[in-house]
């Protein structure tokens, strides 16, 4: 991008040189954010001037050399504003308007010294607040809301002069540039004559006397703000400035200096006719209420006269004022506007419809995303018109486009602020009422909370900003790209790509909907990739260009999260969950996260970050390994108090690290790289960046702080150092793809983000352990009863006979044994040690829930979980015992059911031949037909769930917190442990197993044997409920044993692969073992084993029937 320069008039060469660079958005951070308002205070100018009273070499310098060394506050700020793009000036003013300082309303042009630039269009709109009564804040939109202006001018010359007098009434004695300000001994500022400074008269800018005597009572009765404009130089020399100031709702305070003549008085009277005017005679021989003596300027009696003149000057009816109707005389010209006809048409449309109507009825796609989006767009003509208006701004040339968007943003924000003011006030009023209710009447608390929620919902429905237009365009782009692909819509990403490259911000993630407009964002990124195919980035902030040689990157990217822990969303579970997801997402796709902490309390933010860090450790999609710097804003650098929040965060981080390491398999941790980087920073004491106060002192009118500037510079250097040392720089093309993949992962992550903090995760894990204890006793109880029931019906089967009726009764009796035996487990009446143990553990679990203050909902959910597990166990055991019984019956001979099937089929066959006889071939075919029907019947009775399905279900349940592991398990690709990094050295370098083959073989051998160990311990030869839980415990024990034996701490990635290997080996073995057991216990298997025997029986019966 070309660097533009402004050619400077020769009059300003002594201070600016022949030309100055045009300050664009890319320079804004360094020039404004870094320097702040500090340099713009007159008190600090002396520190910028090199002087040495003992240095005689300078005594011989001529006037020209002395002029080159002149520097004033006014020259600094006037040069800064005159050399900046209009959008940057607007940003500068929004930053500086928070300080009790004056601003140049009219300044000389840099390239044409006799011309003056009127800055008014860029100063219109910012909100000025003041307090009329305790708790009552008035908002005034500068030059848009009602106001009055007092214009101070002088006729003649005197030192000390008008500005010195005015400064005596202000909170700072250097409010306006004057002959008594620091550095004034070097001469008047170069650019002061004919310029106009202004400020607003509030408690912060007024001196105590002026506030008490004049404005305190004025603001109790009026909502309009009062401005004070100060014209520098003899007013008679600047009639164009006088005509300009007369167009405001203004009155004039005229200072007549000694030596003025009647002719001069008449000229000024004529210039300000029709305007309220108050005259002050300075150092006049006539002593009146309107005359003052500058020799007694420090006396309050003298200053009270001036204060009363201010009060008198306020006594006029303010006229209406519109910026667009200003008329300027020959030497004045408006600064470059941000207003354009295109932007104004859009603003007028919103103003006519209201922000609430636009948001609720026009921009519908971002609120009602559905399959009918294209139809909604086509049928919503107001939306199409709004898009047309907005698009007309986007197709402007880039410089004009940025200005037009700045205009839209300013005006829409103002309209939205006005519309929502009543609802916001109501919410704050109700919040105050809630505090009182909580102390006095708790019955009303819920009602007031609902009213507060409704008020904030109303605010949300009326809040409109530039981001809402951006979101709607994103949705429109998506539906149009799938349908008609209108050219004017398909080009919109190109315009936004140009804006992003030039420093304009765009929304990455819709915080309201919690989603990324993937097609829209991808299209913008694609246009950037086309323009800069190899752009390397460090994801943190936009600082400056040409960093590639020093830092190894071409650009910085800033991701700014807004609204985390918003007061109006407090105690809303879904909102809090969204905060945790947003923090995870922002940190996960960044190289560096700056944690901004206001004051000494950071509990909520710490909890959000704890969960975000744990969630990142669970997700594999990003590989940036983010770092953190904590910026803490404090009132003082008290090391004891400063260490507390840092210690809180360090402990929180340590807790996150501990739970990720100790519970890595329970938590489903994929990688702890990010945690280790953060841990290293805290150990080195490089985490905290304390920021001293923004202002020097605690009063509202305190000047900006030099120390704050130093802290910002220190942070700036730390960021650059981190960037330089980072090993994870990434190309923009890869990062833009990562954004979408990572958001998909975060938005589907439902484990970690459901918790508010680490404590809740620990409680969840501990509750899981308590529930597991109960489940294990349930397993034991069912296993014992299964064994007893099996023994009982096998004992009954000894009574088997060849009489069908008896066998049918025997079967019914055995079936009843199974049903009755399973009916009351684990609450059976018989003296069962295992059932007693189960009931004891269930009572312990209830007691645990009570002791840990779990609510009724949690208790009910836990109880239901246990009941479901018992019912599931009962069903599976019933199916298995029934299978064993049926198989035993078939093994002993044909059951009555089987004989019935055979007989019915035979009857059908015999009836078909109507007394004829079968040939041998026909009889054989009939036998096969009866056999097939018998097989189908037995098969239909087999309710056993395939063992692979049972294994999959248990693995899914047991590893519910590790969805990615289950996904790999289902894919069935066994990891090669010899090729997996297993542990880290003391230098955090990841290593493979030392003796690769030997160590791998030992681990794999142990894992291969686990299935046999589990089955032997349970004395089982087949799958049973809870077997995967037992396997998990064995894997954990094996890893602990090997870790101790080898003195190695395995990393989470390796443990994950070990689990995957063991589970897949278990599944393979279990399928084989289950198949072997089924051969001896499955009805169908036993039937097939006795096929020849049953075929002979069927054949014999067929022959017997025909020979009867």
Secondary structure as the mmCIF struct_conf table of DSSP 4:
data_model
#
loop_
_struct_conf.conf_type_id
_struct_conf.id
_struct_conf.beg_label_comp_id
_struct_conf.beg_label_asym_id
_struct_conf.beg_label_seq_id
_struct_conf.end_label_comp_id
_struct_conf.end_label_asym_id
_struct_conf.end_label_seq_id
STRN STRN1 UNK A 5 UNK A 7
HELX_LH_PP_P HELX_LH_PP_P1 UNK A 8 UNK A 9
HELX_RH_3T_P HELX_RH_3T_P1 UNK A 10 UNK A 12
HELX_RH_AL_P HELX_RH_AL_P1 UNK A 13 UNK A 16
BEND BEND1 UNK A 18 UNK A 18
STRN STRN2 UNK A 19 UNK A 21
STRN STRN3 UNK A 23 UNK A 23
HELX_RH_AL_P HELX_RH_AL_P2 UNK A 25 UNK A 28
HELX_RH_PI_P HELX_RH_PI_P1 UNK A 29 UNK A 33
TURN_TY1_P TURN_TY1_P1 UNK A 34 UNK A 37
HELX_RH_3T_P HELX_RH_3T_P2 UNK A 38 UNK A 40
BEND BEND2 UNK A 41 UNK A 41
HELX_RH_3T_P HELX_RH_3T_P3 UNK A 42 UNK A 48
BEND BEND3 UNK A 49 UNK A 49
TURN_TY1_P TURN_TY1_P2 UNK A 53 UNK A 54
HELX_RH_3T_P HELX_RH_3T_P4 UNK A 56 UNK A 60
HELX_RH_AL_P HELX_RH_AL_P3 UNK A 63 UNK A 69
HELX_RH_AL_P HELX_RH_AL_P4 UNK A 73 UNK A 82
TURN_TY1_P TURN_TY1_P3 UNK A 83 UNK A 83
STRN STRN4 UNK A 84 UNK A 84
HELX_RH_AL_P HELX_RH_AL_P5 UNK A 86 UNK A 96
TURN_TY1_P TURN_TY1_P4 UNK A 97 UNK A 98
BEND BEND4 UNK A 99 UNK A 100
STRN STRN5 UNK A 103 UNK A 108
BEND BEND5 UNK A 110 UNK A 111
TURN_TY1_P TURN_TY1_P5 UNK A 113 UNK A 114
STRN STRN6 UNK A 116 UNK A 118
HELX_RH_AL_P HELX_RH_AL_P6 UNK A 120 UNK A 123
BEND BEND6 UNK A 124 UNK A 125
STRN STRN7 UNK A 127 UNK A 133
TURN_TY1_P TURN_TY1_P6 UNK A 134 UNK A 135
STRN STRN8 UNK A 136 UNK A 141
TURN_TY1_P TURN_TY1_P7 UNK A 142 UNK A 144
BEND BEND7 UNK A 145 UNK A 145
STRN STRN9 UNK A 147 UNK A 155
BEND BEND8 UNK A 156 UNK A 156
BEND BEND9 UNK A 159 UNK A 160
HELX_RH_AL_P HELX_RH_AL_P7 UNK A 162 UNK A 169
STRN STRN10 UNK A 170 UNK A 170
BEND BEND10 UNK A 171 UNK A 172
TURN_TY1_P TURN_TY1_P8 UNK A 173 UNK A 174
BEND BEND11 UNK A 175 UNK A 176
TURN_TY1_P TURN_TY1_P9 UNK A 179 UNK A 180
BEND BEND12 UNK A 181 UNK A 181
TURN_TY1_P TURN_TY1_P10 UNK A 182 UNK A 183
HELX_RH_3T_P HELX_RH_3T_P5 UNK A 184 UNK A 186
BEND BEND13 UNK A 188 UNK A 188
TURN_TY1_P TURN_TY1_P11 UNK A 190 UNK A 191
TURN_TY1_P TURN_TY1_P12 UNK A 193 UNK A 194
STRN STRN11 UNK A 196 UNK A 200
BEND BEND14 UNK A 202 UNK A 202
TURN_TY1_P TURN_TY1_P13 UNK A 203 UNK A 205
STRN STRN12 UNK A 206 UNK A 206
HELX_RH_AL_P HELX_RH_AL_P8 UNK A 208 UNK A 210
HELX_RH_PI_P HELX_RH_PI_P2 UNK A 211 UNK A 215
HELX_RH_AL_P HELX_RH_AL_P9 UNK A 216 UNK A 221
BEND BEND15 UNK A 224 UNK A 224
STRN STRN13 UNK A 225 UNK A 234
HELX_RH_3T_P HELX_RH_3T_P6 UNK A 235 UNK A 237
HELX_RH_AL_P HELX_RH_AL_P10 UNK A 239 UNK A 246
TURN_TY1_P TURN_TY1_P14 UNK A 247 UNK A 247
BEND BEND16 UNK A 248 UNK A 249
STRN STRN14 UNK A 250 UNK A 256
TURN_TY1_P TURN_TY1_P15 UNK A 258 UNK A 259
HELX_RH_AL_P HELX_RH_AL_P11 UNK A 262 UNK A 271
TURN_TY1_P TURN_TY1_P16 UNK A 272 UNK A 274
BEND BEND17 UNK A 275 UNK A 275
STRN STRN15 UNK A 277 UNK A 282
TURN_TY1_P TURN_TY1_P17 UNK A 283 UNK A 283
BEND BEND18 UNK A 285 UNK A 286
TURN_TY1_P TURN_TY1_P18 UNK A 289 UNK A 290
STRN STRN16 UNK A 291 UNK A 292
HELX_RH_3T_P HELX_RH_3T_P7 UNK A 294 UNK A 296
TURN_TY1_P TURN_TY1_P19 UNK A 297 UNK A 298
BEND BEND19 UNK A 299 UNK A 299
HELX_RH_AL_P HELX_RH_AL_P12 UNK A 300 UNK A 313
TURN_TY1_P TURN_TY1_P20 UNK A 314 UNK A 314
BEND BEND20 UNK A 316 UNK A 316
HELX_LH_PP_P HELX_LH_PP_P2 UNK A 317 UNK A 320
HELX_RH_3T_P HELX_RH_3T_P8 UNK A 323 UNK A 325
TURN_TY1_P TURN_TY1_P21 UNK A 330 UNK A 331
STRN STRN17 UNK A 332 UNK A 334
HELX_LH_PP_P HELX_LH_PP_P3 UNK A 335 UNK A 337
BEND BEND21 UNK A 338 UNK A 338
HELX_RH_AL_P HELX_RH_AL_P13 UNK A 341 UNK A 353
HELX_RH_AL_P HELX_RH_AL_P14 UNK A 355 UNK A 357
HELX_RH_PI_P HELX_RH_PI_P3 UNK A 358 UNK A 362
BEND BEND22 UNK A 363 UNK A 363
TURN_TY1_P TURN_TY1_P22 UNK A 365 UNK A 367
BEND BEND23 UNK A 368 UNK A 368
BEND BEND24 UNK A 370 UNK A 370
TURN_TY1_P TURN_TY1_P23 UNK A 371 UNK A 372
HELX_RH_AL_P HELX_RH_AL_P15 UNK A 373 UNK A 379
HELX_RH_AL_P HELX_RH_AL_P16 UNK A 381 UNK A 394
TURN_TY1_P TURN_TY1_P24 UNK A 395 UNK A 395
BEND BEND25 UNK A 396 UNK A 396
HELX_RH_AL_P HELX_RH_AL_P17 UNK A 398 UNK A 440
HELX_RH_3T_P HELX_RH_3T_P9 UNK A 442 UNK A 444
HELX_RH_AL_P HELX_RH_AL_P18 UNK A 445 UNK A 462
HELX_RH_AL_P HELX_RH_AL_P19 UNK A 466 UNK A 482
TURN_TY1_P TURN_TY1_P25 UNK A 483 UNK A 484
HELX_RH_AL_P HELX_RH_AL_P20 UNK A 487 UNK A 490
TURN_TY1_P TURN_TY1_P26 UNK A 491 UNK A 491
HELX_RH_AL_P HELX_RH_AL_P21 UNK A 492 UNK A 501
TURN_TY1_P TURN_TY1_P27 UNK A 502 UNK A 503
BEND BEND26 UNK A 508 UNK A 509
STRN STRN18 UNK A 510 UNK A 510
TURN_TY1_P TURN_TY1_P28 UNK A 511 UNK A 514
STRN STRN19 UNK A 515 UNK A 515
HELX_RH_AL_P HELX_RH_AL_P22 UNK A 518 UNK A 531
BEND BEND27 UNK A 532 UNK A 532
TURN_TY1_P TURN_TY1_P29 UNK A 533 UNK A 534
STRN STRN20 UNK A 536 UNK A 540
BEND BEND28 UNK A 545 UNK A 545
HELX_RH_AL_P HELX_RH_AL_P23 UNK A 548 UNK A 551
BEND BEND29 UNK A 552 UNK A 552
BEND BEND30 UNK A 554 UNK A 554
STRN STRN21 UNK A 555 UNK A 558
TURN_TY1_P TURN_TY1_P30 UNK A 564 UNK A 565
HELX_RH_3T_P HELX_RH_3T_P10 UNK A 567 UNK A 569
TURN_TY1_P TURN_TY1_P31 UNK A 570 UNK A 571
HELX_RH_AL_P HELX_RH_AL_P24 UNK A 573 UNK A 588
TURN_TY1_P TURN_TY1_P32 UNK A 589 UNK A 589
BEND BEND31 UNK A 591 UNK A 591
STRN STRN22 UNK A 592 UNK A 598
BEND BEND32 UNK A 599 UNK A 600
HELX_RH_AL_P HELX_RH_AL_P25 UNK A 603 UNK A 618
BEND BEND33 UNK A 621 UNK A 621
STRN STRN23 UNK A 627 UNK A 633
BEND BEND34 UNK A 635 UNK A 636
HELX_RH_AL_P HELX_RH_AL_P26 UNK A 639 UNK A 662
TURN_TY1_P TURN_TY1_P33 UNK A 663 UNK A 663
HELX_RH_AL_P HELX_RH_AL_P27 UNK A 664 UNK A 667
TURN_TY1_P TURN_TY1_P34 UNK A 668 UNK A 668
HELX_RH_AL_P HELX_RH_AL_P28 UNK A 673 UNK A 683
TURN_TY1_P TURN_TY1_P35 UNK A 684 UNK A 685
BEND BEND35 UNK A 687 UNK A 687
STRN STRN24 UNK A 688 UNK A 691
BEND BEND36 UNK A 694 UNK A 694
STRN STRN25 UNK A 695 UNK A 695
BEND BEND37 UNK A 696 UNK A 699
TURN_TY1_P TURN_TY1_P36 UNK A 700 UNK A 701
HELX_LH_PP_P HELX_LH_PP_P4 UNK A 702 UNK A 703
STRN STRN26 UNK A 704 UNK A 704
HELX_LH_PP_P HELX_LH_PP_P5 UNK A 705 UNK A 705
HELX_RH_AL_P HELX_RH_AL_P29 UNK A 706 UNK A 725
BEND BEND38 UNK A 727 UNK A 727
STRN STRN27 UNK A 730 UNK A 731
HELX_RH_AL_P HELX_RH_AL_P30 UNK A 732 UNK A 748
BEND BEND39 UNK A 751 UNK A 751
HELX_RH_3T_P HELX_RH_3T_P11 UNK A 752 UNK A 754
BEND BEND40 UNK A 756 UNK A 757
HELX_RH_AL_P HELX_RH_AL_P31 UNK A 758 UNK A 796
HELX_RH_3T_P HELX_RH_3T_P12 UNK A 797 UNK A 799
BEND BEND41 UNK A 802 UNK A 802
HELX_RH_AL_P HELX_RH_AL_P32 UNK A 804 UNK A 823
TURN_TY1_P TURN_TY1_P37 UNK A 824 UNK A 826
BEND BEND42 UNK A 827 UNK A 827
BEND BEND43 UNK A 829 UNK A 830
HELX_RH_AL_P HELX_RH_AL_P33 UNK A 833 UNK A 851
TURN_TY1_P TURN_TY1_P38 UNK A 852 UNK A 853
HELX_RH_AL_P HELX_RH_AL_P34 UNK A 856 UNK A 892
BEND BEND44 UNK A 893 UNK A 893
HELX_RH_AL_P HELX_RH_AL_P35 UNK A 896 UNK A 913
TURN_TY1_P TURN_TY1_P39 UNK A 914 UNK A 915
HELX_RH_AL_P HELX_RH_AL_P36 UNK A 920 UNK A 941
HELX_LH_PP_P HELX_LH_PP_P6 UNK A 944 UNK A 946
HELX_RH_AL_P HELX_RH_AL_P37 UNK A 947 UNK A 958
TURN_TY1_P TURN_TY1_P40 UNK A 959 UNK A 961
HELX_RH_AL_P HELX_RH_AL_P38 UNK A 963 UNK A 971
TURN_TY1_P TURN_TY1_P41 UNK A 972 UNK A 972
HELX_RH_3T_P HELX_RH_3T_P13 UNK A 977 UNK A 979
BEND BEND45 UNK A 980 UNK A 980
STRN STRN28 UNK A 983 UNK A 984
TURN_TY1_P TURN_TY1_P42 UNK A 986 UNK A 987
STRN STRN29 UNK A 990 UNK A 991
BEND BEND46 UNK A 994 UNK A 995
HELX_RH_AL_P HELX_RH_AL_P39 UNK A 996 UNK A 1018
TURN_TY1_P TURN_TY1_P43 UNK A 1019 UNK A 1019
BEND BEND47 UNK A 1021 UNK A 1022
TURN_TY1_P TURN_TY1_P44 UNK A 1025 UNK A 1026
HELX_RH_AL_P HELX_RH_AL_P40 UNK A 1027 UNK A 1046
TURN_TY1_P TURN_TY1_P45 UNK A 1047 UNK A 1047
STRN STRN30 UNK A 1050 UNK A 1050
HELX_RH_AL_P HELX_RH_AL_P41 UNK A 1052 UNK A 1081
HELX_RH_AL_P HELX_RH_AL_P42 UNK A 1083 UNK A 1089
TURN_TY1_P TURN_TY1_P46 UNK A 1090 UNK A 1090
HELX_RH_AL_P HELX_RH_AL_P43 UNK A 1091 UNK A 1106
TURN_TY1_P TURN_TY1_P47 UNK A 1107 UNK A 1107
#
